[in-house]
Structures are given as structure tokens and as C-alpha cells.
Amino acid sequence: MRRNTIADFWARVDKSGECWIYTGGSSEFGYGLFTIAQKEWYAHRFAYSLLHELDPELFVLHTCDNPPCVKDSHLYQGTQIDNVRDRQ
């Protein structure tokens, strides 16, 4: 069985618009899902982890409010409270 790579992840990203849209599988809420090294990731969290150190206690949030977006400049880490506020 072939395993996914970082290149496979980026091959599933449409960079043609303001948001970079992950076009692979998705959750029921529209967040992209990507599996690598037998671990399933939300695509935006995986994209963020490629350039930044992830704090396991924090969420990765979108400034664009677009769940499949994986563009680094649209992502930031925040607390659960930040996540709840961001939804409003």
C-alpha cells in the first residue's frame, strides 16, 4: 500500500483563489482530512504544522472562516475560547 507524502497533500490543494482549498476528503463540517504516517489530520492543522510548531493544547483557526482553506496566512493558533468566539 502506498503511503501519502507531503507532496500528495499539496497536490490536493487548489491555490487558484484567495483561499487555498484542500480538495481531498472532508469531515461532515467541511474541514479537509488528510492521512499521513497512519495518522489522520485536519488538513488546515497539517498545513499549519508544516511551517509552525503546533501546541497540542491549541486549535488551528481560520481568519477566512472557510473550513477547507489551508493557506498559511489564513491560519493561526488559538484557545477553545478563541474558537468559540471565532464561530460567532
Secondary structure as a PSIPRED ss2 file (coil, helix, strand):
# PSIPRED VFORMAT (PSIPRED V4.0)

   1 M C   1.000  0.000  0.000
   2 R C   1.000  0.000  0.000
   3 R C   1.000  0.000  0.000
   4 N C   1.000  0.000  0.000
   5 T C   1.000  0.000  0.000
   6 I H   0.000  1.000  0.000
   7 A H   0.000  1.000  0.000
   8 D H   0.000  1.000  0.000
   9 F H   0.000  1.000  0.000
  10 W H   0.000  1.000  0.000
  11 A H   0.000  1.000  0.000
  12 R C   1.000  0.000  0.000
  13 V E   0.000  0.000  1.000
  14 D E   0.000  0.000  1.000
  15 K C   1.000  0.000  0.000
  16 S C   1.000  0.000  0.000
  17 G C   1.000  0.000  0.000
  18 E C   1.000  0.000  0.000
  19 C C   1.000  0.000  0.000
  20 W C   1.000  0.000  0.000
  21 I E   0.000  0.000  1.000
  22 Y E   0.000  0.000  1.000
  23 T C   1.000  0.000  0.000
  24 G C   1.000  0.000  0.000
  25 G C   1.000  0.000  0.000
  26 S E   0.000  0.000  1.000
  27 S C   1.000  0.000  0.000
  28 E C   1.000  0.000  0.000
  29 F C   1.000  0.000  0.000
  30 G C   1.000  0.000  0.000
  31 Y C   1.000  0.000  0.000
  32 G E   0.000  0.000  1.000
  33 L E   0.000  0.000  1.000
  34 F E   0.000  0.000  1.000
  35 T E   0.000  0.000  1.000
  36 I E   0.000  0.000  1.000
  37 A C   1.000  0.000  0.000
  38 Q C   1.000  0.000  0.000
  39 K E   0.000  0.000  1.000
  40 E E   0.000  0.000  1.000
  41 W E   0.000  0.000  1.000
  42 Y E   0.000  0.000  1.000
  43 A H   0.000  1.000  0.000
  44 H H   0.000  1.000  0.000
  45 R H   0.000  1.000  0.000
  46 F H   0.000  1.000  0.000
  47 A H   0.000  1.000  0.000
  48 Y H   0.000  1.000  0.000
  49 S H   0.000  1.000  0.000
  50 L H   0.000  1.000  0.000
  51 L H   0.000  1.000  0.000
  52 H C   1.000  0.000  0.000
  53 E C   1.000  0.000  0.000
  54 L C   1.000  0.000  0.000
  55 D C   1.000  0.000  0.000
  56 P C   1.000  0.000  0.000
  57 E C   1.000  0.000  0.000
  58 L C   1.000  0.000  0.000
  59 F E   0.000  0.000  1.000
  60 V E   0.000  0.000  1.000
  61 L E   0.000  0.000  1.000
  62 H E   0.000  0.000  1.000
  63 T C   1.000  0.000  0.000
  64 C C   1.000  0.000  0.000
  65 D C   1.000  0.000  0.000
  66 N C   1.000  0.000  0.000
  67 P C   1.000  0.000  0.000
  68 P C   1.000  0.000  0.000
  69 C E   0.000  0.000  1.000
  70 V C   1.000  0.000  0.000
  71 K C   1.000  0.000  0.000
  72 D H   0.000  1.000  0.000
  73 S H   0.000  1.000  0.000
  74 H H   0.000  1.000  0.000
  75 L E   0.000  0.000  1.000
  76 Y E   0.000  0.000  1.000
  77 Q E   0.000  0.000  1.000
  78 G E   0.000  0.000  1.000
  79 T C   1.000  0.000  0.000
  80 Q H   0.000  1.000  0.000
  81 I H   0.000  1.000  0.000
  82 D H   0.000  1.000  0.000
  83 N H   0.000  1.000  0.000
  84 V H   0.000  1.000  0.000
  85 R H   0.000  1.000  0.000
  86 D H   0.000  1.000  0.000
  87 R H   0.000  1.000  0.000
  88 Q C   1.000  0.000  0.000
